[in-house]
């Protein structure tokens, strides 16, 4: 899942983005309202976390313009303002939820999870491909009863593979959904992570799940034979 965080206070932006990345989210950070609109126009985001008090354009304006541009992903607004009218204004501008500062990160995370569950592409609590099971709640994986220990980035990559099983996923698609805008498209980072994940997922199993398609990308499938890579 890729998130756009719009927050001009570096301390708060760092705190939120660090916490979300530890939960396997790819996070881009915008420092003002104009930058937020630009990022949302050129990237696909599953969620926007939007502060109200922003330079250039405030959060209410950004939210309204996003909805006018047919941006459909959930928007969670953050603000130090706690008046009822501010809540009403935020929701009327198109926000899906509203959280008042200061807040506990676990509360923010719960709100994020709740909003993502409402989207049209709902993630099941458990994703199954062959004998591999991925729990999207606690980020654990098992294959044929064997526990697979995953890093946050490995989990994000595996979740993407399993949600898009039997599809050829090129490096650009993988980077778009599992990495943020700082990713270097000319690096071999994706190949390194896929190889690490392959060792963990396919270790000791006759049926391989991660297949390489030369010059195209990767396919995650329990229905292909080993000749596919």
PyMOL CGO cylinders between C-alpha atoms (Angstrom):
from pymol import cmd
from pymol.cgo import CYLINDER

trace = [
    CYLINDER, 0.00, 0.00, 0.00, 1.30, 3.48, -0.91, 0.3, 1, 1, 1, 1, 1, 1,
    CYLINDER, 1.30, 3.48, -0.91, 0.45, 6.48, 1.25, 0.3, 1, 1, 1, 1, 1, 1,
    CYLINDER, 0.45, 6.48, 1.25, 0.81, 10.22, 0.67, 0.3, 1, 1, 1, 1, 1, 1,
    CYLINDER, 0.81, 10.22, 0.67, 1.50, 12.07, 3.93, 0.3, 1, 1, 1, 1, 1, 1,
    CYLINDER, 1.50, 12.07, 3.93, 0.92, 15.83, 3.72, 0.3, 1, 1, 1, 1, 1, 1,
    CYLINDER, 0.92, 15.83, 3.72, 2.50, 17.43, 6.79, 0.3, 1, 1, 1, 1, 1, 1,
    CYLINDER, 2.50, 17.43, 6.79, 4.70, 20.53, 7.02, 0.3, 1, 1, 1, 1, 1, 1,
    CYLINDER, 4.70, 20.53, 7.02, 6.08, 19.92, 10.53, 0.3, 1, 1, 1, 1, 1, 1,
    CYLINDER, 6.08, 19.92, 10.53, 9.25, 17.81, 10.07, 0.3, 1, 1, 1, 1, 1, 1,
    CYLINDER, 9.25, 17.81, 10.07, 9.05, 16.18, 13.51, 0.3, 1, 1, 1, 1, 1, 1,
    CYLINDER, 9.05, 16.18, 13.51, 5.48, 14.98, 13.02, 0.3, 1, 1, 1, 1, 1, 1,
    CYLINDER, 5.48, 14.98, 13.02, 6.10, 13.97, 9.40, 0.3, 1, 1, 1, 1, 1, 1,
    CYLINDER, 6.10, 13.97, 9.40, 9.14, 11.95, 10.46, 0.3, 1, 1, 1, 1, 1, 1,
    CYLINDER, 9.14, 11.95, 10.46, 7.27, 10.27, 13.31, 0.3, 1, 1, 1, 1, 1, 1,
    CYLINDER, 7.27, 10.27, 13.31, 4.29, 9.24, 11.14, 0.3, 1, 1, 1, 1, 1, 1,
    CYLINDER, 4.29, 9.24, 11.14, 6.29, 8.18, 8.08, 0.3, 1, 1, 1, 1, 1, 1,
    CYLINDER, 6.29, 8.18, 8.08, 8.70, 6.09, 10.16, 0.3, 1, 1, 1, 1, 1, 1,
    CYLINDER, 8.70, 6.09, 10.16, 5.83, 4.32, 11.90, 0.3, 1, 1, 1, 1, 1, 1,
    CYLINDER, 5.83, 4.32, 11.90, 3.99, 3.59, 8.65, 0.3, 1, 1, 1, 1, 1, 1,
    CYLINDER, 3.99, 3.59, 8.65, 7.11, 2.30, 6.92, 0.3, 1, 1, 1, 1, 1, 1,
    CYLINDER, 7.11, 2.30, 6.92, 7.68, -0.06, 9.82, 0.3, 1, 1, 1, 1, 1, 1,
    CYLINDER, 7.68, -0.06, 9.82, 4.18, -1.38, 9.08, 0.3, 1, 1, 1, 1, 1, 1,
    CYLINDER, 4.18, -1.38, 9.08, 5.16, -2.09, 5.45, 0.3, 1, 1, 1, 1, 1, 1,
    CYLINDER, 5.16, -2.09, 5.45, 3.61, 0.99, 3.85, 0.3, 1, 1, 1, 1, 1, 1,
    CYLINDER, 3.61, 0.99, 3.85, 5.44, 2.95, 1.16, 0.3, 1, 1, 1, 1, 1, 1,
    CYLINDER, 5.44, 2.95, 1.16, 5.22, 6.62, 2.16, 0.3, 1, 1, 1, 1, 1, 1,
    CYLINDER, 5.22, 6.62, 2.16, 5.75, 9.83, 0.18, 0.3, 1, 1, 1, 1, 1, 1,
    CYLINDER, 5.75, 9.83, 0.18, 5.82, 13.12, 2.11, 0.3, 1, 1, 1, 1, 1, 1,
    CYLINDER, 5.82, 13.12, 2.11, 4.55, 16.47, 0.80, 0.3, 1, 1, 1, 1, 1, 1,
    CYLINDER, 4.55, 16.47, 0.80, 5.36, 19.65, 2.75, 0.3, 1, 1, 1, 1, 1, 1,
    CYLINDER, 5.36, 19.65, 2.75, 2.66, 21.97, 1.40, 0.3, 1, 1, 1, 1, 1, 1,
    CYLINDER, 2.66, 21.97, 1.40, -0.73, 21.83, -0.27, 0.3, 1, 1, 1, 1, 1, 1,
    CYLINDER, -0.73, 21.83, -0.27, 0.52, 22.56, -3.78, 0.3, 1, 1, 1, 1, 1, 1,
    CYLINDER, 0.52, 22.56, -3.78, 3.07, 19.77, -3.61, 0.3, 1, 1, 1, 1, 1, 1,
    CYLINDER, 3.07, 19.77, -3.61, 0.38, 17.41, -2.33, 0.3, 1, 1, 1, 1, 1, 1,
    CYLINDER, 0.38, 17.41, -2.33, -1.83, 18.07, -5.34, 0.3, 1, 1, 1, 1, 1, 1,
    CYLINDER, -1.83, 18.07, -5.34, 1.11, 17.55, -7.68, 0.3, 1, 1, 1, 1, 1, 1,
    CYLINDER, 1.11, 17.55, -7.68, 2.12, 14.23, -6.07, 0.3, 1, 1, 1, 1, 1, 1,
    CYLINDER, 2.12, 14.23, -6.07, -1.46, 12.97, -6.16, 0.3, 1, 1, 1, 1, 1, 1,
    CYLINDER, -1.46, 12.97, -6.16, -1.71, 13.85, -9.85, 0.3, 1, 1, 1, 1, 1, 1,
    CYLINDER, -1.71, 13.85, -9.85, 1.37, 11.88, -10.92, 0.3, 1, 1, 1, 1, 1, 1,
    CYLINDER, 1.37, 11.88, -10.92, 1.24, 8.90, -8.51, 0.3, 1, 1, 1, 1, 1, 1,
    CYLINDER, 1.24, 8.90, -8.51, -1.34, 6.33, -7.45, 0.3, 1, 1, 1, 1, 1, 1,
    CYLINDER, -1.34, 6.33, -7.45, -2.02, 6.40, -3.71, 0.3, 1, 1, 1, 1, 1, 1,
    CYLINDER, -2.02, 6.40, -3.71, -4.14, 4.05, -1.64, 0.3, 1, 1, 1, 1, 1, 1,
    CYLINDER, -4.14, 4.05, -1.64, -4.56, 6.67, 1.11, 0.3, 1, 1, 1, 1, 1, 1,
    CYLINDER, -4.56, 6.67, 1.11, -3.82, 10.33, 1.85, 0.3, 1, 1, 1, 1, 1, 1,
    CYLINDER, -3.82, 10.33, 1.85, -3.08, 11.57, 5.37, 0.3, 1, 1, 1, 1, 1, 1,
    CYLINDER, -3.08, 11.57, 5.37, -3.66, 15.31, 5.17, 0.3, 1, 1, 1, 1, 1, 1,
    CYLINDER, -3.66, 15.31, 5.17, -2.87, 18.00, 7.72, 0.3, 1, 1, 1, 1, 1, 1,
    CYLINDER, -2.87, 18.00, 7.72, -5.21, 21.01, 7.78, 0.3, 1, 1, 1, 1, 1, 1,
    CYLINDER, -5.21, 21.01, 7.78, -2.70, 23.77, 8.52, 0.3, 1, 1, 1, 1, 1, 1,
    CYLINDER, -2.70, 23.77, 8.52, -0.42, 23.77, 5.47, 0.3, 1, 1, 1, 1, 1, 1,
    CYLINDER, -0.42, 23.77, 5.47, 1.58, 26.39, 3.56, 0.3, 1, 1, 1, 1, 1, 1,
    CYLINDER, 1.58, 26.39, 3.56, 0.46, 27.57, 0.10, 0.3, 1, 1, 1, 1, 1, 1,
    CYLINDER, 0.46, 27.57, 0.10, -2.90, 25.73, 0.21, 0.3, 1, 1, 1, 1, 1, 1,
    CYLINDER, -2.90, 25.73, 0.21, -4.59, 24.52, 3.39, 0.3, 1, 1, 1, 1, 1, 1,
    CYLINDER, -4.59, 24.52, 3.39, -5.83, 20.99, 3.89, 0.3, 1, 1, 1, 1, 1, 1,
    CYLINDER, -5.83, 20.99, 3.89, -9.48, 21.85, 3.30, 0.3, 1, 1, 1, 1, 1, 1,
    CYLINDER, -9.48, 21.85, 3.30, -8.62, 23.32, -0.11, 0.3, 1, 1, 1, 1, 1, 1,
    CYLINDER, -8.62, 23.32, -0.11, -6.41, 20.37, -1.01, 0.3, 1, 1, 1, 1, 1, 1,
    CYLINDER, -6.41, 20.37, -1.01, -9.11, 17.89, -0.02, 0.3, 1, 1, 1, 1, 1, 1,
    CYLINDER, -9.11, 17.89, -0.02, -11.74, 19.72, -2.03, 0.3, 1, 1, 1, 1, 1, 1,
    CYLINDER, -11.74, 19.72, -2.03, -9.54, 19.95, -5.13, 0.3, 1, 1, 1, 1, 1, 1,
    CYLINDER, -9.54, 19.95, -5.13, -8.58, 16.28, -4.87, 0.3, 1, 1, 1, 1, 1, 1,
    CYLINDER, -8.58, 16.28, -4.87, -12.23, 15.26, -4.87, 0.3, 1, 1, 1, 1, 1, 1,
    CYLINDER, -12.23, 15.26, -4.87, -12.98, 17.63, -7.74, 0.3, 1, 1, 1, 1, 1, 1,
    CYLINDER, -12.98, 17.63, -7.74, -10.27, 15.87, -9.74, 0.3, 1, 1, 1, 1, 1, 1,
    CYLINDER, -10.27, 15.87, -9.74, -12.04, 12.54, -9.06, 0.3, 1, 1, 1, 1, 1, 1,
    CYLINDER, -12.04, 12.54, -9.06, -9.42, 11.30, -6.61, 0.3, 1, 1, 1, 1, 1, 1,
    CYLINDER, -9.42, 11.30, -6.61, -11.25, 8.41, -4.96, 0.3, 1, 1, 1, 1, 1, 1,
    CYLINDER, -11.25, 8.41, -4.96, -8.85, 6.97, -2.37, 0.3, 1, 1, 1, 1, 1, 1,
    CYLINDER, -8.85, 6.97, -2.37, -9.57, 7.59, 1.33, 0.3, 1, 1, 1, 1, 1, 1,
    CYLINDER, -9.57, 7.59, 1.33, -8.44, 10.86, 2.93, 0.3, 1, 1, 1, 1, 1, 1,
    CYLINDER, -8.44, 10.86, 2.93, -7.68, 11.07, 6.65, 0.3, 1, 1, 1, 1, 1, 1,
    CYLINDER, -7.68, 11.07, 6.65, -7.37, 14.65, 7.92, 0.3, 1, 1, 1, 1, 1, 1,
    CYLINDER, -7.37, 14.65, 7.92, -5.09, 15.65, 10.81, 0.3, 1, 1, 1, 1, 1, 1,
    CYLINDER, -5.09, 15.65, 10.81, -5.41, 18.90, 12.72, 0.3, 1, 1, 1, 1, 1, 1,
    CYLINDER, -5.41, 18.90, 12.72, -4.72, 20.62, 15.99, 0.3, 1, 1, 1, 1, 1, 1,
    CYLINDER, -4.72, 20.62, 15.99, -8.18, 22.16, 15.71, 0.3, 1, 1, 1, 1, 1, 1,
    CYLINDER, -8.18, 22.16, 15.71, -10.87, 20.29, 17.62, 0.3, 1, 1, 1, 1, 1, 1,
    CYLINDER, -10.87, 20.29, 17.62, -13.95, 22.44, 17.08, 0.3, 1, 1, 1, 1, 1, 1,
    CYLINDER, -13.95, 22.44, 17.08, -17.01, 20.69, 15.72, 0.3, 1, 1, 1, 1, 1, 1,
    CYLINDER, -17.01, 20.69, 15.72, -17.19, 23.09, 12.79, 0.3, 1, 1, 1, 1, 1, 1,
    CYLINDER, -17.19, 23.09, 12.79, -13.68, 22.10, 11.69, 0.3, 1, 1, 1, 1, 1, 1,
    CYLINDER, -13.68, 22.10, 11.69, -14.71, 18.45, 11.70, 0.3, 1, 1, 1, 1, 1, 1,
    CYLINDER, -14.71, 18.45, 11.70, -17.79, 19.32, 9.65, 0.3, 1, 1, 1, 1, 1, 1,
    CYLINDER, -17.79, 19.32, 9.65, -15.72, 21.38, 7.19, 0.3, 1, 1, 1, 1, 1, 1,
    CYLINDER, -15.72, 21.38, 7.19, -13.24, 18.57, 6.71, 0.3, 1, 1, 1, 1, 1, 1,
    CYLINDER, -13.24, 18.57, 6.71, -15.91, 15.97, 6.07, 0.3, 1, 1, 1, 1, 1, 1,
    CYLINDER, -15.91, 15.97, 6.07, -17.83, 18.28, 3.78, 0.3, 1, 1, 1, 1, 1, 1,
    CYLINDER, -17.83, 18.28, 3.78, -14.69, 18.82, 1.71, 0.3, 1, 1, 1, 1, 1, 1,
    CYLINDER, -14.69, 18.82, 1.71, -14.55, 15.09, 1.06, 0.3, 1, 1, 1, 1, 1, 1,
    CYLINDER, -14.55, 15.09, 1.06, -12.46, 13.67, 3.89, 0.3, 1, 1, 1, 1, 1, 1,
    CYLINDER, -12.46, 13.67, 3.89, -13.33, 10.15, 5.05, 0.3, 1, 1, 1, 1, 1, 1,
    CYLINDER, -13.33, 10.15, 5.05, -12.12, 10.53, 8.63, 0.3, 1, 1, 1, 1, 1, 1,
    CYLINDER, -12.12, 10.53, 8.63, -10.72, 13.13, 11.00, 0.3, 1, 1, 1, 1, 1, 1,
    CYLINDER, -10.72, 13.13, 11.00, -8.06, 12.83, 13.74, 0.3, 1, 1, 1, 1, 1, 1,
    CYLINDER, -8.06, 12.83, 13.74, -7.15, 15.57, 16.19, 0.3, 1, 1, 1, 1, 1, 1,
    CYLINDER, -7.15, 15.57, 16.19, -3.56, 16.24, 17.30, 0.3, 1, 1, 1, 1, 1, 1,
    CYLINDER, -3.56, 16.24, 17.30, -1.99, 15.13, 19.53, 0.3, 1, 1, 1, 1, 1, 1,
    CYLINDER, -1.99, 15.13, 19.53, -2.76, 11.47, 18.91, 0.3, 1, 1, 1, 1, 1, 1,
    CYLINDER, -2.76, 11.47, 18.91, -1.30, 8.08, 19.68, 0.3, 1, 1, 1, 1, 1, 1,
    CYLINDER, -1.30, 8.08, 19.68, 0.22, 6.37, 16.64, 0.3, 1, 1, 1, 1, 1, 1,
    CYLINDER, 0.22, 6.37, 16.64, -1.71, 3.17, 17.35, 0.3, 1, 1, 1, 1, 1, 1,
    CYLINDER, -1.71, 3.17, 17.35, -4.94, 5.17, 16.96, 0.3, 1, 1, 1, 1, 1, 1,
    CYLINDER, -4.94, 5.17, 16.96, -3.73, 6.61, 13.65, 0.3, 1, 1, 1, 1, 1, 1,
    CYLINDER, -3.73, 6.61, 13.65, -2.78, 3.13, 12.47, 0.3, 1, 1, 1, 1, 1, 1,
    CYLINDER, -2.78, 3.13, 12.47, -6.20, 1.76, 13.42, 0.3, 1, 1, 1, 1, 1, 1,
    CYLINDER, -6.20, 1.76, 13.42, -7.88, 4.55, 11.46, 0.3, 1, 1, 1, 1, 1, 1,
    CYLINDER, -7.88, 4.55, 11.46, -5.66, 3.83, 8.45, 0.3, 1, 1, 1, 1, 1, 1,
    CYLINDER, -5.66, 3.83, 8.45, -6.52, 0.13, 8.56, 0.3, 1, 1, 1, 1, 1, 1,
    CYLINDER, -6.52, 0.13, 8.56, -10.24, 0.91, 8.89, 0.3, 1, 1, 1, 1, 1, 1,
    CYLINDER, -10.24, 0.91, 8.89, -10.20, 3.27, 5.90, 0.3, 1, 1, 1, 1, 1, 1,
    CYLINDER, -10.20, 3.27, 5.90, -8.31, 0.83, 3.71, 0.3, 1, 1, 1, 1, 1, 1,
    CYLINDER, -8.31, 0.83, 3.71, -10.80, -1.91, 4.54, 0.3, 1, 1, 1, 1, 1, 1,
    CYLINDER, -10.80, -1.91, 4.54, -13.54, 0.26, 3.04, 0.3, 1, 1, 1, 1, 1, 1,
    CYLINDER, -13.54, 0.26, 3.04, -11.88, 0.63, -0.34, 0.3, 1, 1, 1, 1, 1, 1,
    CYLINDER, -11.88, 0.63, -0.34, -13.18, -1.26, -3.36, 0.3, 1, 1, 1, 1, 1, 1,
    CYLINDER, -13.18, -1.26, -3.36, -10.17, -3.58, -3.42, 0.3, 1, 1, 1, 1, 1, 1,
    CYLINDER, -10.17, -3.58, -3.42, -10.67, -5.02, 0.05, 0.3, 1, 1, 1, 1, 1, 1,
    CYLINDER, -10.67, -5.02, 0.05, -7.82, -7.11, 1.38, 0.3, 1, 1, 1, 1, 1, 1,
    CYLINDER, -7.82, -7.11, 1.38, -8.93, -10.33, 3.05, 0.3, 1, 1, 1, 1, 1, 1,
    CYLINDER, -8.93, -10.33, 3.05, -7.59, -11.09, 6.50, 0.3, 1, 1, 1, 1, 1, 1,
    CYLINDER, -7.59, -11.09, 6.50, -5.79, -14.10, 5.03, 0.3, 1, 1, 1, 1, 1, 1,
    CYLINDER, -5.79, -14.10, 5.03, -4.52, -14.45, 1.47, 0.3, 1, 1, 1, 1, 1, 1,
    CYLINDER, -4.52, -14.45, 1.47, -3.98, -18.00, 0.18, 0.3, 1, 1, 1, 1, 1, 1,
    CYLINDER, -3.98, -18.00, 0.18, -1.94, -19.08, -2.82, 0.3, 1, 1, 1, 1, 1, 1,
    CYLINDER, -1.94, -19.08, -2.82, -1.34, -22.81, -2.95, 0.3, 1, 1, 1, 1, 1, 1,
    CYLINDER, -1.34, -22.81, -2.95, -0.06, -23.89, 0.46, 0.3, 1, 1, 1, 1, 1, 1,
    CYLINDER, -0.06, -23.89, 0.46, 1.14, -20.37, 1.34, 0.3, 1, 1, 1, 1, 1, 1,
    CYLINDER, 1.14, -20.37, 1.34, -0.98, -18.30, 3.75, 0.3, 1, 1, 1, 1, 1, 1,
    CYLINDER, -0.98, -18.30, 3.75, -0.37, -14.60, 4.45, 0.3, 1, 1, 1, 1, 1, 1,
    CYLINDER, -0.37, -14.60, 4.45, -2.10, -12.92, 7.39, 0.3, 1, 1, 1, 1, 1, 1,
    CYLINDER, -2.10, -12.92, 7.39, -2.69, -9.25, 6.51, 0.3, 1, 1, 1, 1, 1, 1,
    CYLINDER, -2.69, -9.25, 6.51, -3.55, -8.35, 10.10, 0.3, 1, 1, 1, 1, 1, 1,
    CYLINDER, -3.55, -8.35, 10.10, -0.40, -9.40, 11.92, 0.3, 1, 1, 1, 1, 1, 1,
    CYLINDER, -0.40, -9.40, 11.92, 1.85, -9.71, 8.82, 0.3, 1, 1, 1, 1, 1, 1,
    CYLINDER, 1.85, -9.71, 8.82, 2.75, -13.34, 9.41, 0.3, 1, 1, 1, 1, 1, 1,
    CYLINDER, 2.75, -13.34, 9.41, 3.22, -15.99, 6.74, 0.3, 1, 1, 1, 1, 1, 1,
    CYLINDER, 3.22, -15.99, 6.74, 3.19, -19.79, 6.78, 0.3, 1, 1, 1, 1, 1, 1,
    CYLINDER, 3.19, -19.79, 6.78, 3.75, -22.35, 4.07, 0.3, 1, 1, 1, 1, 1, 1,
    CYLINDER, 3.75, -22.35, 4.07, 2.66, -25.93, 4.65, 0.3, 1, 1, 1, 1, 1, 1,
    CYLINDER, 2.66, -25.93, 4.65, 2.77, -25.22, 8.38, 0.3, 1, 1, 1, 1, 1, 1,
    CYLINDER, 2.77, -25.22, 8.38, 6.26, -23.67, 8.23, 0.3, 1, 1, 1, 1, 1, 1,
    CYLINDER, 6.26, -23.67, 8.23, 6.52, -20.15, 9.64, 0.3, 1, 1, 1, 1, 1, 1,
    CYLINDER, 6.52, -20.15, 9.64, 8.20, -17.61, 7.34, 0.3, 1, 1, 1, 1, 1, 1,
    CYLINDER, 8.20, -17.61, 7.34, 9.82, -14.63, 9.07, 0.3, 1, 1, 1, 1, 1, 1,
    CYLINDER, 9.82, -14.63, 9.07, 9.52, -11.49, 6.93, 0.3, 1, 1, 1, 1, 1, 1,
    CYLINDER, 9.52, -11.49, 6.93, 10.98, -8.01, 7.10, 0.3, 1, 1, 1, 1, 1, 1,
    CYLINDER, 10.98, -8.01, 7.10, 8.57, -5.10, 6.54, 0.3, 1, 1, 1, 1, 1, 1,
    CYLINDER, 8.57, -5.10, 6.54, 9.66, -4.67, 2.91, 0.3, 1, 1, 1, 1, 1, 1,
    CYLINDER, 9.66, -4.67, 2.91, 9.51, -8.41, 2.24, 0.3, 1, 1, 1, 1, 1, 1,
    CYLINDER, 9.51, -8.41, 2.24, 5.97, -8.47, 3.60, 0.3, 1, 1, 1, 1, 1, 1,
    CYLINDER, 5.97, -8.47, 3.60, 4.94, -5.56, 1.35, 0.3, 1, 1, 1, 1, 1, 1,
    CYLINDER, 4.94, -5.56, 1.35, 6.41, -7.31, -1.66, 0.3, 1, 1, 1, 1, 1, 1,
    CYLINDER, 6.41, -7.31, -1.66, 4.82, -10.67, -0.83, 0.3, 1, 1, 1, 1, 1, 1,
    CYLINDER, 4.82, -10.67, -0.83, 1.41, -9.08, -0.24, 0.3, 1, 1, 1, 1, 1, 1,
    CYLINDER, 1.41, -9.08, -0.24, 1.62, -7.38, -3.65, 0.3, 1, 1, 1, 1, 1, 1,
    CYLINDER, 1.62, -7.38, -3.65, 2.59, -10.66, -5.33, 0.3, 1, 1, 1, 1, 1, 1,
    CYLINDER, 2.59, -10.66, -5.33, -0.21, -12.61, -3.68, 0.3, 1, 1, 1, 1, 1, 1,
    CYLINDER, -0.21, -12.61, -3.68, -2.89, -10.00, -4.37, 0.3, 1, 1, 1, 1, 1, 1,
    CYLINDER, -2.89, -10.00, -4.37, -1.80, -9.94, -8.02, 0.3, 1, 1, 1, 1, 1, 1,
    CYLINDER, -1.80, -9.94, -8.02, -1.16, -13.68, -8.41, 0.3, 1, 1, 1, 1, 1, 1,
    CYLINDER, -1.16, -13.68, -8.41, -0.77, -15.05, -11.94, 0.3, 1, 1, 1, 1, 1, 1,
    CYLINDER, -0.77, -15.05, -11.94, -0.01, -11.56, -13.27, 0.3, 1, 1, 1, 1, 1, 1,
    CYLINDER, -0.01, -11.56, -13.27, 3.31, -10.52, -14.77, 0.3, 1, 1, 1, 1, 1, 1,
    CYLINDER, 3.31, -10.52, -14.77, 4.60, -7.71, -12.56, 0.3, 1, 1, 1, 1, 1, 1,
    CYLINDER, 4.60, -7.71, -12.56, 7.34, -5.56, -14.05, 0.3, 1, 1, 1, 1, 1, 1,
    CYLINDER, 7.34, -5.56, -14.05, 9.84, -3.69, -11.94, 0.3, 1, 1, 1, 1, 1, 1,
    CYLINDER, 9.84, -3.69, -11.94, 8.05, -0.38, -12.53, 0.3, 1, 1, 1, 1, 1, 1,
    CYLINDER, 8.05, -0.38, -12.53, 4.78, -1.80, -11.16, 0.3, 1, 1, 1, 1, 1, 1,
    CYLINDER, 4.78, -1.80, -11.16, 6.52, -3.33, -8.16, 0.3, 1, 1, 1, 1, 1, 1,
    CYLINDER, 6.52, -3.33, -8.16, 8.33, -0.06, -7.39, 0.3, 1, 1, 1, 1, 1, 1,
    CYLINDER, 8.33, -0.06, -7.39, 5.12, 1.95, -7.72, 0.3, 1, 1, 1, 1, 1, 1,
    CYLINDER, 5.12, 1.95, -7.72, 3.27, -0.15, -5.14, 0.3, 1, 1, 1, 1, 1, 1,
    CYLINDER, 3.27, -0.15, -5.14, 5.98, -1.22, -2.71, 0.3, 1, 1, 1, 1, 1, 1,
    CYLINDER, 5.98, -1.22, -2.71, 8.53, 1.63, -2.73, 0.3, 1, 1, 1, 1, 1, 1,
    CYLINDER, 8.53, 1.63, -2.73, 8.29, 5.40, -2.30, 0.3, 1, 1, 1, 1, 1, 1,
    CYLINDER, 8.29, 5.40, -2.30, 9.36, 8.19, -4.66, 0.3, 1, 1, 1, 1, 1, 1,
    CYLINDER, 9.36, 8.19, -4.66, 12.99, 8.06, -3.51, 0.3, 1, 1, 1, 1, 1, 1,
    CYLINDER, 12.99, 8.06, -3.51, 13.43, 4.66, -5.19, 0.3, 1, 1, 1, 1, 1, 1,
    CYLINDER, 13.43, 4.66, -5.19, 16.16, 4.54, -7.84, 0.3, 1, 1, 1, 1, 1, 1,
    CYLINDER, 16.16, 4.54, -7.84, 14.68, 2.77, -10.90, 0.3, 1, 1, 1, 1, 1, 1,
    CYLINDER, 14.68, 2.77, -10.90, 18.18, 1.92, -12.14, 0.3, 1, 1, 1, 1, 1, 1,
    CYLINDER, 18.18, 1.92, -12.14, 19.18, -0.01, -9.02, 0.3, 1, 1, 1, 1, 1, 1,
    CYLINDER, 19.18, -0.01, -9.02, 18.90, -3.77, -8.55, 0.3, 1, 1, 1, 1, 1, 1,
    CYLINDER, 18.90, -3.77, -8.55, 17.15, -3.44, -5.19, 0.3, 1, 1, 1, 1, 1, 1,
    CYLINDER, 17.15, -3.44, -5.19, 13.94, -5.11, -6.40, 0.3, 1, 1, 1, 1, 1, 1,
    CYLINDER, 13.94, -5.11, -6.40, 15.83, -8.10, -7.77, 0.3, 1, 1, 1, 1, 1, 1,
    CYLINDER, 15.83, -8.10, -7.77, 17.70, -8.44, -4.47, 0.3, 1, 1, 1, 1, 1, 1,
    CYLINDER, 17.70, -8.44, -4.47, 14.48, -8.38, -2.44, 0.3, 1, 1, 1, 1, 1, 1,
    CYLINDER, 14.48, -8.38, -2.44, 12.75, -10.84, -4.78, 0.3, 1, 1, 1, 1, 1, 1,
    CYLINDER, 12.75, -10.84, -4.78, 15.67, -13.24, -4.47, 0.3, 1, 1, 1, 1, 1, 1,
    CYLINDER, 15.67, -13.24, -4.47, 15.61, -12.94, -0.67, 0.3, 1, 1, 1, 1, 1, 1,
    CYLINDER, 15.61, -12.94, -0.67, 11.87, -13.55, -0.66, 0.3, 1, 1, 1, 1, 1, 1,
    CYLINDER, 11.87, -13.55, -0.66, 12.20, -16.50, -3.03, 0.3, 1, 1, 1, 1, 1, 1,
    CYLINDER, 12.20, -16.50, -3.03, 14.68, -18.18, -0.66, 0.3, 1, 1, 1, 1, 1, 1,
    CYLINDER, 14.68, -18.18, -0.66, 12.23, -17.82, 2.23, 0.3, 1, 1, 1, 1, 1, 1,
    CYLINDER, 12.23, -17.82, 2.23, 9.02, -18.71, 0.41, 0.3, 1, 1, 1, 1, 1, 1,
    CYLINDER, 9.02, -18.71, 0.41, 10.22, -21.51, -1.85, 0.3, 1, 1, 1, 1, 1, 1,
    CYLINDER, 10.22, -21.51, -1.85, 12.77, -23.05, 0.51, 0.3, 1, 1, 1, 1, 1, 1,
    CYLINDER, 12.77, -23.05, 0.51, 12.26, -26.79, 0.82, 0.3, 1, 1, 1, 1, 1, 1,
    CYLINDER, 12.26, -26.79, 0.82, 9.15, -26.83, -1.41, 0.3, 1, 1, 1, 1, 1, 1,
    CYLINDER, 9.15, -26.83, -1.41, 8.89, -28.81, -4.63, 0.3, 1, 1, 1, 1, 1, 1,
    CYLINDER, 8.89, -28.81, -4.63, 6.36, -26.37, -6.08, 0.3, 1, 1, 1, 1, 1, 1,
    CYLINDER, 6.36, -26.37, -6.08, 7.93, -22.96, -6.67, 0.3, 1, 1, 1, 1, 1, 1,
    CYLINDER, 7.93, -22.96, -6.67, 5.73, -19.88, -6.34, 0.3, 1, 1, 1, 1, 1, 1,
    CYLINDER, 5.73, -19.88, -6.34, 7.97, -17.04, -7.51, 0.3, 1, 1, 1, 1, 1, 1,
    CYLINDER, 7.97, -17.04, -7.51, 8.81, -17.25, -11.22, 0.3, 1, 1, 1, 1, 1, 1,
    CYLINDER, 8.81, -17.25, -11.22, 10.98, -14.98, -13.36, 0.3, 1, 1, 1, 1, 1, 1,
    CYLINDER, 10.98, -14.98, -13.36, 9.88, -13.90, -16.83, 0.3, 1, 1, 1, 1, 1, 1,
    CYLINDER, 9.88, -13.90, -16.83, 12.96, -12.74, -18.72, 0.3, 1, 1, 1, 1, 1, 1,
    CYLINDER, 12.96, -12.74, -18.72, 12.77, -9.08, -19.75, 0.3, 1, 1, 1, 1, 1, 1,
    CYLINDER, 12.77, -9.08, -19.75, 9.24, -8.83, -18.31, 0.3, 1, 1, 1, 1, 1, 1,
    CYLINDER, 9.24, -8.83, -18.31, 9.33, -9.23, -14.54, 0.3, 1, 1, 1, 1, 1, 1,
    CYLINDER, 9.33, -9.23, -14.54, 7.96, -11.74, -12.07, 0.3, 1, 1, 1, 1, 1, 1,
    CYLINDER, 7.96, -11.74, -12.07, 4.91, -13.98, -11.74, 0.3, 1, 1, 1, 1, 1, 1,
    CYLINDER, 4.91, -13.98, -11.74, 3.63, -15.32, -8.42, 0.3, 1, 1, 1, 1, 1, 1,
    CYLINDER, 3.63, -15.32, -8.42, 1.70, -18.50, -9.10, 0.3, 1, 1, 1, 1, 1, 1,
    CYLINDER, 1.70, -18.50, -9.10, 1.11, -22.02, -7.85, 0.3, 1, 1, 1, 1, 1, 1,
    CYLINDER, 1.11, -22.02, -7.85, 0.00, -23.11, -11.32, 0.3, 1, 1, 1, 1, 1, 1,
    CYLINDER, 0.00, -23.11, -11.32, 3.25, -22.66, -13.29, 0.3, 1, 1, 1, 1, 1, 1,
    CYLINDER, 3.25, -22.66, -13.29, 6.03, -25.20, -13.58, 0.3, 1, 1, 1, 1, 1, 1,
    CYLINDER, 6.03, -25.20, -13.58, 9.68, -24.48, -12.89, 0.3, 1, 1, 1, 1, 1, 1,
    CYLINDER, 9.68, -24.48, -12.89, 10.43, -23.92, -16.57, 0.3, 1, 1, 1, 1, 1, 1,
    CYLINDER, 10.43, -23.92, -16.57, 9.00, -20.42, -16.18, 0.3, 1, 1, 1, 1, 1, 1,
    CYLINDER, 9.00, -20.42, -16.18, 11.90, -19.44, -13.93, 0.3, 1, 1, 1, 1, 1, 1,
]
cmd.load_cgo(trace, "trace")
